[in-house]
Amino acid sequence: MKINRILSGLLALSLLVLAAGCNDGSTTAQNASKASSGAASASTAADGEKPAYTEPGSNGSRTDDKLGFQLEMPEVGEEIVVFHTNMGDIRARLFPEDAPIAVTNFKALVNEGYYDGLTFHRVIEDFMIQGGDPEGTGMGGESIWGEGFEYEFNDNLLHFTGALSMAHSAQPDSNGSQFFIVQGADVTAEQLEASGYAQVMSQDSIEMYEEHGGAYWLDGQVNSDGHTVFGQVFDGMDVVNAIAGVETDSSAKPVEDVIMESVELVTYEG
């Protein structure tokens, strides 16, 4: 990937942030409920309870998982999400211990059929595919609680190719219903040095980006207005790549609709 592709990616970031739906753009007093310990479980999705925000530990993350764990295959019996699109299926892991609020919200929306029939309304090749807006404009959608919620950054859960992450507006703590999947592009250490990000990235993350590619400028470890990774595609990246390659208009909207015909949570059976 050349430097100009990085610049294009940074421009695409502005599209991702400014055009992402965020309810009414307001924030709430939910930050007052932040707790420093006791990671909440995403099992509360069934009754609609919002987990308390939990601060990352001294390692910058909510678990002791090593950087790169998101790229491992799911275990048999693990709950995964399947996006059934009109271009094929995409299967992804979810990480409820690392992003309990985001996963709870996403699972609850999936269970109520919120995403069924919605489109991937913004597609930028070598960057990401974005969906989850009932309006299909990038300006709509809301969380299961009807208000924005906090960012949940983890230093061990980054925007490598295939990452499933929350889109948000320019307002703080404005996660809602919109999400994106990183389609990614190649990354080199030289590019990271030229961009200035290498100075604030760990050596391990630099090496992982060199190996797997992705969108490093979206990580909370380098960007205080970054995005929350809450899942990872493990099967169907060929479908993600195909979607990323469709013809789009000047607003990065596919000329022909790419539709999530249904989205479901299933048990991984191997």
Phi, psi and chi 1 to 4 in degrees:
 res  aa     phi    psi   chi1   chi2   chi3   chi4
   1 MET       -  130.6 -178.7 -178.0   71.8      -
   2 LYS   -83.4  165.8  -63.3 -177.8  174.6   64.7
   3 ILE   -58.3  -39.1  -66.4  -64.3      -      -
   4 ASN   -63.6  -24.6   62.2   -8.8      -      -
   5 ARG   -71.5  -35.3 -173.8  173.5  -69.2  177.5
   6 ILE   -61.9  -44.9  -73.1 -174.8      -      -
   7 LEU   -61.5  -37.9  -63.4  176.6      -      -
   8 SER   -64.2  -37.7  -63.8      -      -      -
   9 GLY   -65.5  -39.4      -      -      -      -
  10 LEU   -66.5  -36.4  -64.3  174.6      -      -
  11 LEU   -64.4  -40.9  174.9   60.8      -      -
  12 ALA   -62.8  -31.7      -      -      -      -
  13 LEU   -58.9  -40.9  170.5   58.9      -      -
  14 SER   -63.2  -35.4   67.1      -      -      -
  15 LEU   -66.3  -41.6  -70.7  173.7      -      -
  16 LEU   -62.7  -42.8 -178.6   67.6      -      -
  17 VAL   -77.7  -50.6  171.9      -      -      -
  18 LEU   -73.5  -25.9  -63.8  178.9      -      -
  19 ALA  -100.8   -2.5      -      -      -      -
  20 ALA   -74.7  140.7      -      -      -      -
  21 GLY   -67.1  148.4      -      -      -      -
  22 CYS  -150.9   40.0   66.2      -      -      -
  23 ASN    61.0 -120.7  -44.0  -46.7      -      -
  24 ASP  -102.2    9.5   59.1    2.8      -      -
  25 GLY    80.8    0.2      -      -      -      -
  26 SER   -89.6  160.4   63.8      -      -      -
  27 THR  -113.7  166.0   56.3      -      -      -
  28 THR  -125.8 -178.3   70.1      -      -      -
  29 ALA   -82.0   14.6      -      -      -      -
  30 GLN   -62.9  -24.6   60.0 -167.1   15.2      -
  31 ASN   -60.5  -26.2  -72.4  -20.8      -      -
  32 ALA   -65.2  -18.2      -      -      -      -
  33 SER   -91.7    3.9   67.9      -      -      -
  34 LYS   -61.6  135.8  -68.9 -177.2  178.9 -179.3
  35 ALA  -119.5  155.2      -      -      -      -
  36 SER   -92.9   -6.0   60.2      -      -      -
  37 SER  -153.0  172.5   63.0      -      -      -
  38 GLY    78.2   67.3      -      -      -      -
  39 ALA   -54.5  131.5      -      -      -      -
  40 ALA   -83.1  153.6      -      -      -      -
  41 SER   -92.0  143.0  168.8      -      -      -
  42 ALA   -76.7    2.9      -      -      -      -
  43 SER   -69.1  -11.3   62.6      -      -      -
  44 THR   -73.9   -4.5   56.3      -      -      -
  45 ALA   -57.4  -33.0      -      -      -      -
  46 ALA   -63.7  -35.7      -      -      -      -
  47 ASP  -105.3    7.6   55.4   20.3      -      -
  48 GLY    79.1    8.4      -      -      -      -
  49 GLU   -76.1  138.7  -67.3 -178.8    8.3      -
  50 LYS   -89.9  121.5  179.5  175.1  176.0  -71.4
  51 PRO   -61.5  151.0  -19.3   31.6      -      -
  52 ALA   -69.6  145.6      -      -      -      -
  53 TYR   -65.9  137.6  179.0   90.8      -      -
  54 THR  -120.6  131.1   56.6      -      -      -
  55 GLU   -70.1  144.7  -64.8  -72.0   -8.2      -
  56 PRO   -62.1  156.2  -21.4   33.6      -      -
  57 GLY   -77.6 -170.8      -      -      -      -
  58 SER   -64.5  -18.7   59.0      -      -      -
  59 ASN   -87.2    3.2   65.6  -14.6      -      -
  60 GLY    84.0    5.4      -      -      -      -
  61 SER  -137.4  167.7  -59.8      -      -      -
  62 ARG   -93.0   -5.4  -68.3  172.0  179.1   79.5
  63 THR  -135.4  171.1   69.8      -      -      -
  64 ASP   -94.1   10.4  -68.1  -32.3      -      -
  65 ASP   -59.4  141.4  -67.3  -48.7      -      -
  66 LYS   -76.1  146.6  -60.3  -61.5 -176.9 -177.3
  67 LEU   -51.0  130.9 -177.8   67.4      -      -
  68 GLY   103.1   -8.9      -      -      -      -
  69 PHE   -60.4  -28.2   81.8   95.9      -      -
  70 GLN   -64.4  -18.1   69.1 -167.0   84.4      -
  71 LEU   -89.3   -2.4  -56.7  172.9      -      -
  72 GLU   -76.8  154.2  -61.6  171.0   -3.0      -
  73 MET   -69.4  150.4  -69.1  -66.7  -70.3      -
  74 PRO   -67.1  158.4   24.3  -33.5      -      -
  75 GLU   -85.9  151.4  -63.0 -179.4   -2.5      -
  76 VAL   -59.1  131.4  171.9      -      -      -
  77 GLY    96.3   -9.5      -      -      -      -
  78 GLU   -75.0  143.4 -176.8  175.5  -31.3      -
  79 GLU   -81.8  128.8 -173.1  173.1   49.0      -
  80 ILE  -126.2  170.1   63.5  169.3      -      -
  81 VAL  -114.8  141.4   60.8      -      -      -
  82 VAL  -121.4  122.8 -176.4      -      -      -
  83 PHE   -96.2  111.6  -59.6   90.0      -      -
  84 HIS   -92.6  103.3  -60.2  -72.3      -      -
  85 THR  -105.6  166.9   82.6      -      -      -
  86 ASN   -74.5    3.7   61.2  -23.0      -      -
  87 MET  -118.8    4.4  -65.5 -177.1   66.0      -
  88 GLY   130.0  175.8      -      -      -      -
  89 ASP   -95.9  144.6  -71.0   -7.6      -      -
  90 ILE  -125.5  127.1  -57.8  166.3      -      -
  91 ARG  -115.9  135.1  -61.6 -163.1  -65.0  169.0
  92 ALA  -137.4  148.5      -      -      -      -
  93 ARG   -79.2  160.7  -59.9 -177.7   65.5 -167.5
  94 LEU  -125.1  151.1  -61.7  172.3      -      -
  95 PHE  -125.1   78.3  -56.1  116.5      -      -
  96 PRO   -66.9  -24.4   23.0  -34.2      -      -
  97 GLU   -79.5  -25.9  -67.1 -176.7   -7.0      -
  98 ASP   -89.0  -32.9  -56.9   86.0      -      -
  99 ALA  -139.5   67.0      -      -      -      -
 100 PRO   -60.8  -36.7   18.4  -31.1      -      -
 101 ILE   -70.8  -47.5  -56.9  175.9      -      -
 102 ALA   -61.8  -42.3      -      -      -      -
 103 VAL   -69.9  -41.2  171.1      -      -      -
 104 THR   -58.8  -46.8  -65.5      -      -      -
 105 ASN   -60.7  -48.8  174.2   68.1      -      -
 106 PHE   -62.2  -45.6  179.8   76.1      -      -
 107 LYS   -63.9  -40.8  -72.5  172.7   59.4  176.4
 108 ALA   -64.7  -40.8      -      -      -      -
 109 LEU   -65.2  -41.1  -68.8  174.2      -      -
 110 VAL   -60.4  -46.6  168.5      -      -      -
 111 ASN   -64.4  -27.3  -76.5  -27.4      -      -
 112 GLU   -91.8    4.4   71.1  171.1   30.3      -
 113 GLY    76.3   19.0      -      -      -      -
 114 TYR   -57.5  -40.5 -173.0   94.6      -      -
 115 TYR   -86.1  -12.6  -64.9  117.6      -      -
 116 ASP   -63.2  122.8  -63.6   -6.5      -      -
 117 GLY    89.6   -6.0      -      -      -      -
 118 LEU   -79.1  165.3  -59.0 -169.6      -      -
 119 THR  -106.9  163.6   63.8      -      -      -
 120 PHE   -85.8   99.4  -76.3  100.9      -      -
 121 HIS   -85.5  -13.8   61.8  -89.4      -      -
 122 ARG  -137.3  125.4  179.7  167.4  -69.0  104.4
 123 VAL  -134.6  122.8  168.3      -      -      -
 124 ILE  -129.8  109.9  -57.9  174.2      -      -
 125 GLU   -61.7  143.4 -167.8  167.5   18.3      -
 126 ASP    68.0   16.1  -67.7  -27.2      -      -
 127 PHE  -136.5  -77.6 -178.6   28.3      -      -
 128 MET  -164.3  167.3   60.4   88.9 -149.2      -
 129 ILE  -122.4  133.9   62.5  174.4      -      -
 130 GLN  -123.2  138.5 -177.1  175.0  -18.1      -
 131 GLY  -149.1 -172.5      -      -      -      -
 132 GLY    99.7   11.5      -      -      -      -
 133 ASP  -108.3  115.0  175.2   11.1      -      -
 134 PRO   -60.2  -25.0  -23.0   34.0      -      -
 135 GLU   -81.4  -20.5  -61.5  177.8    6.6      -
 136 GLY    70.5   17.7      -      -      -      -
 137 THR  -110.2  -16.0   62.6      -      -      -
 138 GLY    91.2   -1.0      -      -      -      -
 139 MET  -111.6   -0.4  -60.3  -60.7  -68.2      -
 140 GLY  -114.6 -173.4      -      -      -      -
 141 GLY    93.9  157.9      -      -      -      -
 142 GLU  -154.6  163.6   62.6 -179.2   15.5      -
 143 SER   -72.9  172.7   74.9      -      -      -
 144 ILE   -64.7  -20.8 -165.6   67.2      -      -
 145 TRP   -96.1    0.8  -53.9  -70.0      -      -
 146 GLY    75.9   12.8      -      -      -      -
 147 GLU  -150.1  161.7   59.8 -173.2   14.1      -
 148 GLY   -67.9  158.4      -      -      -      -
 149 PHE  -137.6  170.2   60.3   88.6      -      -
 150 GLU   -66.7  155.7  -57.6   92.2  -28.2      -
 151 TYR   -77.4  143.2  -51.2  153.6      -      -
 152 GLU  -126.9   85.5  -64.2  172.7  -69.4      -
 153 PHE   -82.5  147.2  -58.0  142.5      -      -
 154 ASN  -139.7  131.5  -70.6  -81.3      -      -
 155 ASP   -70.7  -14.7  -72.0   -7.3      -      -
 156 ASN  -103.5   10.1   63.0   -8.8      -      -
 157 LEU  -138.3   97.2 -167.1   57.1      -      -
 158 LEU  -120.5  175.7  -55.1 -179.8      -      -
 159 HIS   -86.0   55.6  -73.0   85.2      -      -
 160 PHE   -71.4  162.8  -58.8  127.2      -      -
 161 THR   -51.1  129.5  -62.9      -      -      -
 162 GLY    95.8   -5.7      -      -      -      -
 163 ALA   -64.6  140.4      -      -      -      -
 164 LEU  -103.3  120.0  176.4   61.4      -      -
 165 SER  -139.4  156.2 -175.7      -      -      -
 166 MET   -82.2  134.1  -66.4  -61.1  -57.5      -
 167 ALA   -88.2  152.7      -      -      -      -
 168 HIS  -151.5  170.3   60.9   68.3      -      -
 169 SER   -88.4 -171.6   77.8      -      -      -
 170 ALA   -77.1   -7.2      -      -      -      -
 171 GLN   -81.5  147.3  -61.2  -64.4  -38.8      -
 172 PRO   -63.0  147.3  -20.2   32.6      -      -
 173 ASP    49.8   52.0  -64.2  -21.8      -      -
 174 SER  -114.6   25.4   56.1      -      -      -
 175 ASN   -59.5  141.1  -71.5  -32.6      -      -
 176 GLY  -136.8 -109.9      -      -      -      -
 177 SER  -110.5  -18.3   64.7      -      -      -
 178 GLN   -78.0  143.3  -68.8 -169.0   46.6      -
 179 PHE  -141.4  168.9   62.7   86.8      -      -
 180 PHE  -144.0  157.8   61.2   95.7      -      -
 181 ILE  -114.2  125.3  -62.4  172.3      -      -
 182 VAL   -71.0  118.3  176.6      -      -      -
 183 GLN   -86.5  -33.8 -169.6 -120.0  -12.9      -
 184 GLY    76.1  175.0      -      -      -      -
 185 ALA  -156.1  170.0      -      -      -      -
 186 ASP   -64.3  148.0  -66.9  -19.9      -      -
 187 VAL  -131.6  137.4  176.6      -      -      -
 188 THR  -123.5  158.1   68.1      -      -      -
 189 ALA   -61.1  -35.6      -      -      -      -
 190 GLU   -63.2  -39.8  -68.7   76.4   15.3      -
 191 GLN   -65.6  -40.4  -68.4  158.2    3.0      -
 192 LEU   -65.9  -37.7  -66.7  173.5      -      -
 193 GLU   -64.2  -45.2  -74.4  -70.2  -17.7      -
 194 ALA   -64.6  -33.0      -      -      -      -
 195 SER   -78.7  -18.4   69.8      -      -      -
 196 GLY    90.6   -8.8      -      -      -      -
 197 TYR   -74.4  -25.2  -76.1  106.2      -      -
 198 ALA   -58.5  -29.3      -      -      -      -
 199 GLN   -68.2  -20.9  -75.6   68.3   42.2      -
 200 VAL  -116.4    6.8  -69.6      -      -      -
 201 MET  -101.6  149.1  -65.0  173.9   66.7      -
 202 SER   -72.9  154.3   69.4      -      -      -
 203 GLN   -62.5  -36.8 -175.1   59.0   40.2      -
 204 ASP   -62.9  -41.8  -74.2  -15.3      -      -
 205 SER   -68.8  -35.7   65.7      -      -      -
 206 ILE   -60.3  -46.6  -70.1  173.4      -      -
 207 GLU   -65.7  -36.8  -67.7  174.4   -1.3      -
 208 MET   -67.7  -39.1  -69.7  -71.0  -68.9      -
 209 TYR   -67.0  -36.6  -88.2  112.2      -      -
 210 GLU   -62.2  -36.7  -72.9 -175.5  -78.9      -
 211 GLU   -79.1  -39.3 -178.7  177.4   -1.6      -
 212 HIS  -113.7  -13.8  -60.5  -75.8      -      -
 213 GLY    72.0  176.7      -      -      -      -
 214 GLY   146.4 -155.5      -      -      -      -
 215 ALA  -129.9   73.6      -      -      -      -
 216 TYR   -61.4  -27.2   52.4   86.1      -      -
 217 TRP   -71.1   -6.8   59.7   89.5      -      -
 218 LEU   -92.1   -5.4  -58.6 -177.5      -      -
 219 ASP   -73.9  140.9  -68.9  -25.2      -      -
 220 GLY   -62.8  -23.4      -      -      -      -
 221 GLN   -71.9  -16.6   66.9  171.1  -28.0      -
 222 VAL  -122.2   -7.9  -59.5      -      -      -
 223 ASN  -144.9  111.2 -177.7   -4.3      -      -
 224 SER   -66.0  -16.4   61.1      -      -      -
 225 ASP  -109.0   32.5 -163.5   38.5      -      -
 226 GLY   -73.4 -162.2      -      -      -      -
 227 HIS  -126.5  155.6  -65.4 -101.5      -      -
 228 THR   -92.2  111.1  -60.0      -      -      -
 229 VAL   -78.3  127.5  175.7      -      -      -
 230 PHE  -131.4    3.6   65.9   96.8      -      -
 231 GLY  -164.0  178.7      -      -      -      -
 232 GLN  -153.3  127.3  178.1   73.6   31.5      -
 233 VAL   -68.3  130.2  172.0      -      -      -
 234 PHE  -118.6  -10.0   66.8   89.4      -      -
 235 ASP  -151.9  130.0  179.9   52.8      -      -
 236 GLY   107.5   14.5      -      -      -      -
 237 MET   -64.0  -23.5  -84.6  -54.9  -63.5      -
 238 ASP   -63.6  -34.4   57.2  -29.1      -      -
 239 VAL   -71.1  -43.4  177.4      -      -      -
 240 VAL   -57.7  -44.4  174.6      -      -      -
 241 ASN   -63.6  -39.1  -68.0  -25.6      -      -
 242 ALA   -66.0  -41.6      -      -      -      -
 243 ILE   -64.1  -42.6  -66.5  172.0      -      -
 244 ALA   -62.9  -22.2      -      -      -      -
 245 GLY   -94.5    3.6      -      -      -      -
 246 VAL   -72.1  159.8  -57.9      -      -      -
 247 GLU   -68.9  135.5 -178.1 -177.3   -1.5      -
 248 THR  -127.3  163.3   58.5      -      -      -
 249 ASP   -91.2 -169.3   62.9   17.7      -      -
 250 SER   -68.7  -12.6   59.0      -      -      -
 251 SER  -101.0   11.7  -61.4      -      -      -
 252 ALA    67.9   19.7      -      -      -      -
 253 LYS   -91.3  130.6 -178.0 -179.5  178.4   67.0
 254 PRO   -55.6  136.6  -29.0   37.5      -      -
 255 VAL   -64.5  -39.6  172.4      -      -      -
 256 GLU  -111.0  131.9  -64.1 -174.9    7.3      -
 257 ASP   -56.8  133.8  -75.6  -12.8      -      -
 258 VAL  -104.4  113.8  179.9      -      -      -
 259 ILE  -110.9  136.0  -57.0  169.0      -      -
 260 MET   -84.3   95.2  -71.0  179.5  -84.7      -
 261 GLU   -62.5  -37.7  -64.1  173.4  -23.8      -
 262 SER  -160.4  154.6   64.7      -      -      -
 263 VAL  -130.7  131.1 -178.4      -      -      -
 264 GLU  -140.5  154.0   63.6  174.3  -21.9      -
 265 LEU   -97.5  129.5  -60.5  169.6      -      -
 266 VAL  -136.9  165.5  -58.3      -      -      -
 267 THR   -90.4  127.5  -60.5      -      -      -
 268 TYR   -71.5  128.3 -179.7   68.2      -      -
 269 GLU  -113.1    7.6  -62.6  179.2  -10.2      -
 270 GLY    95.1      -      -      -      -      -
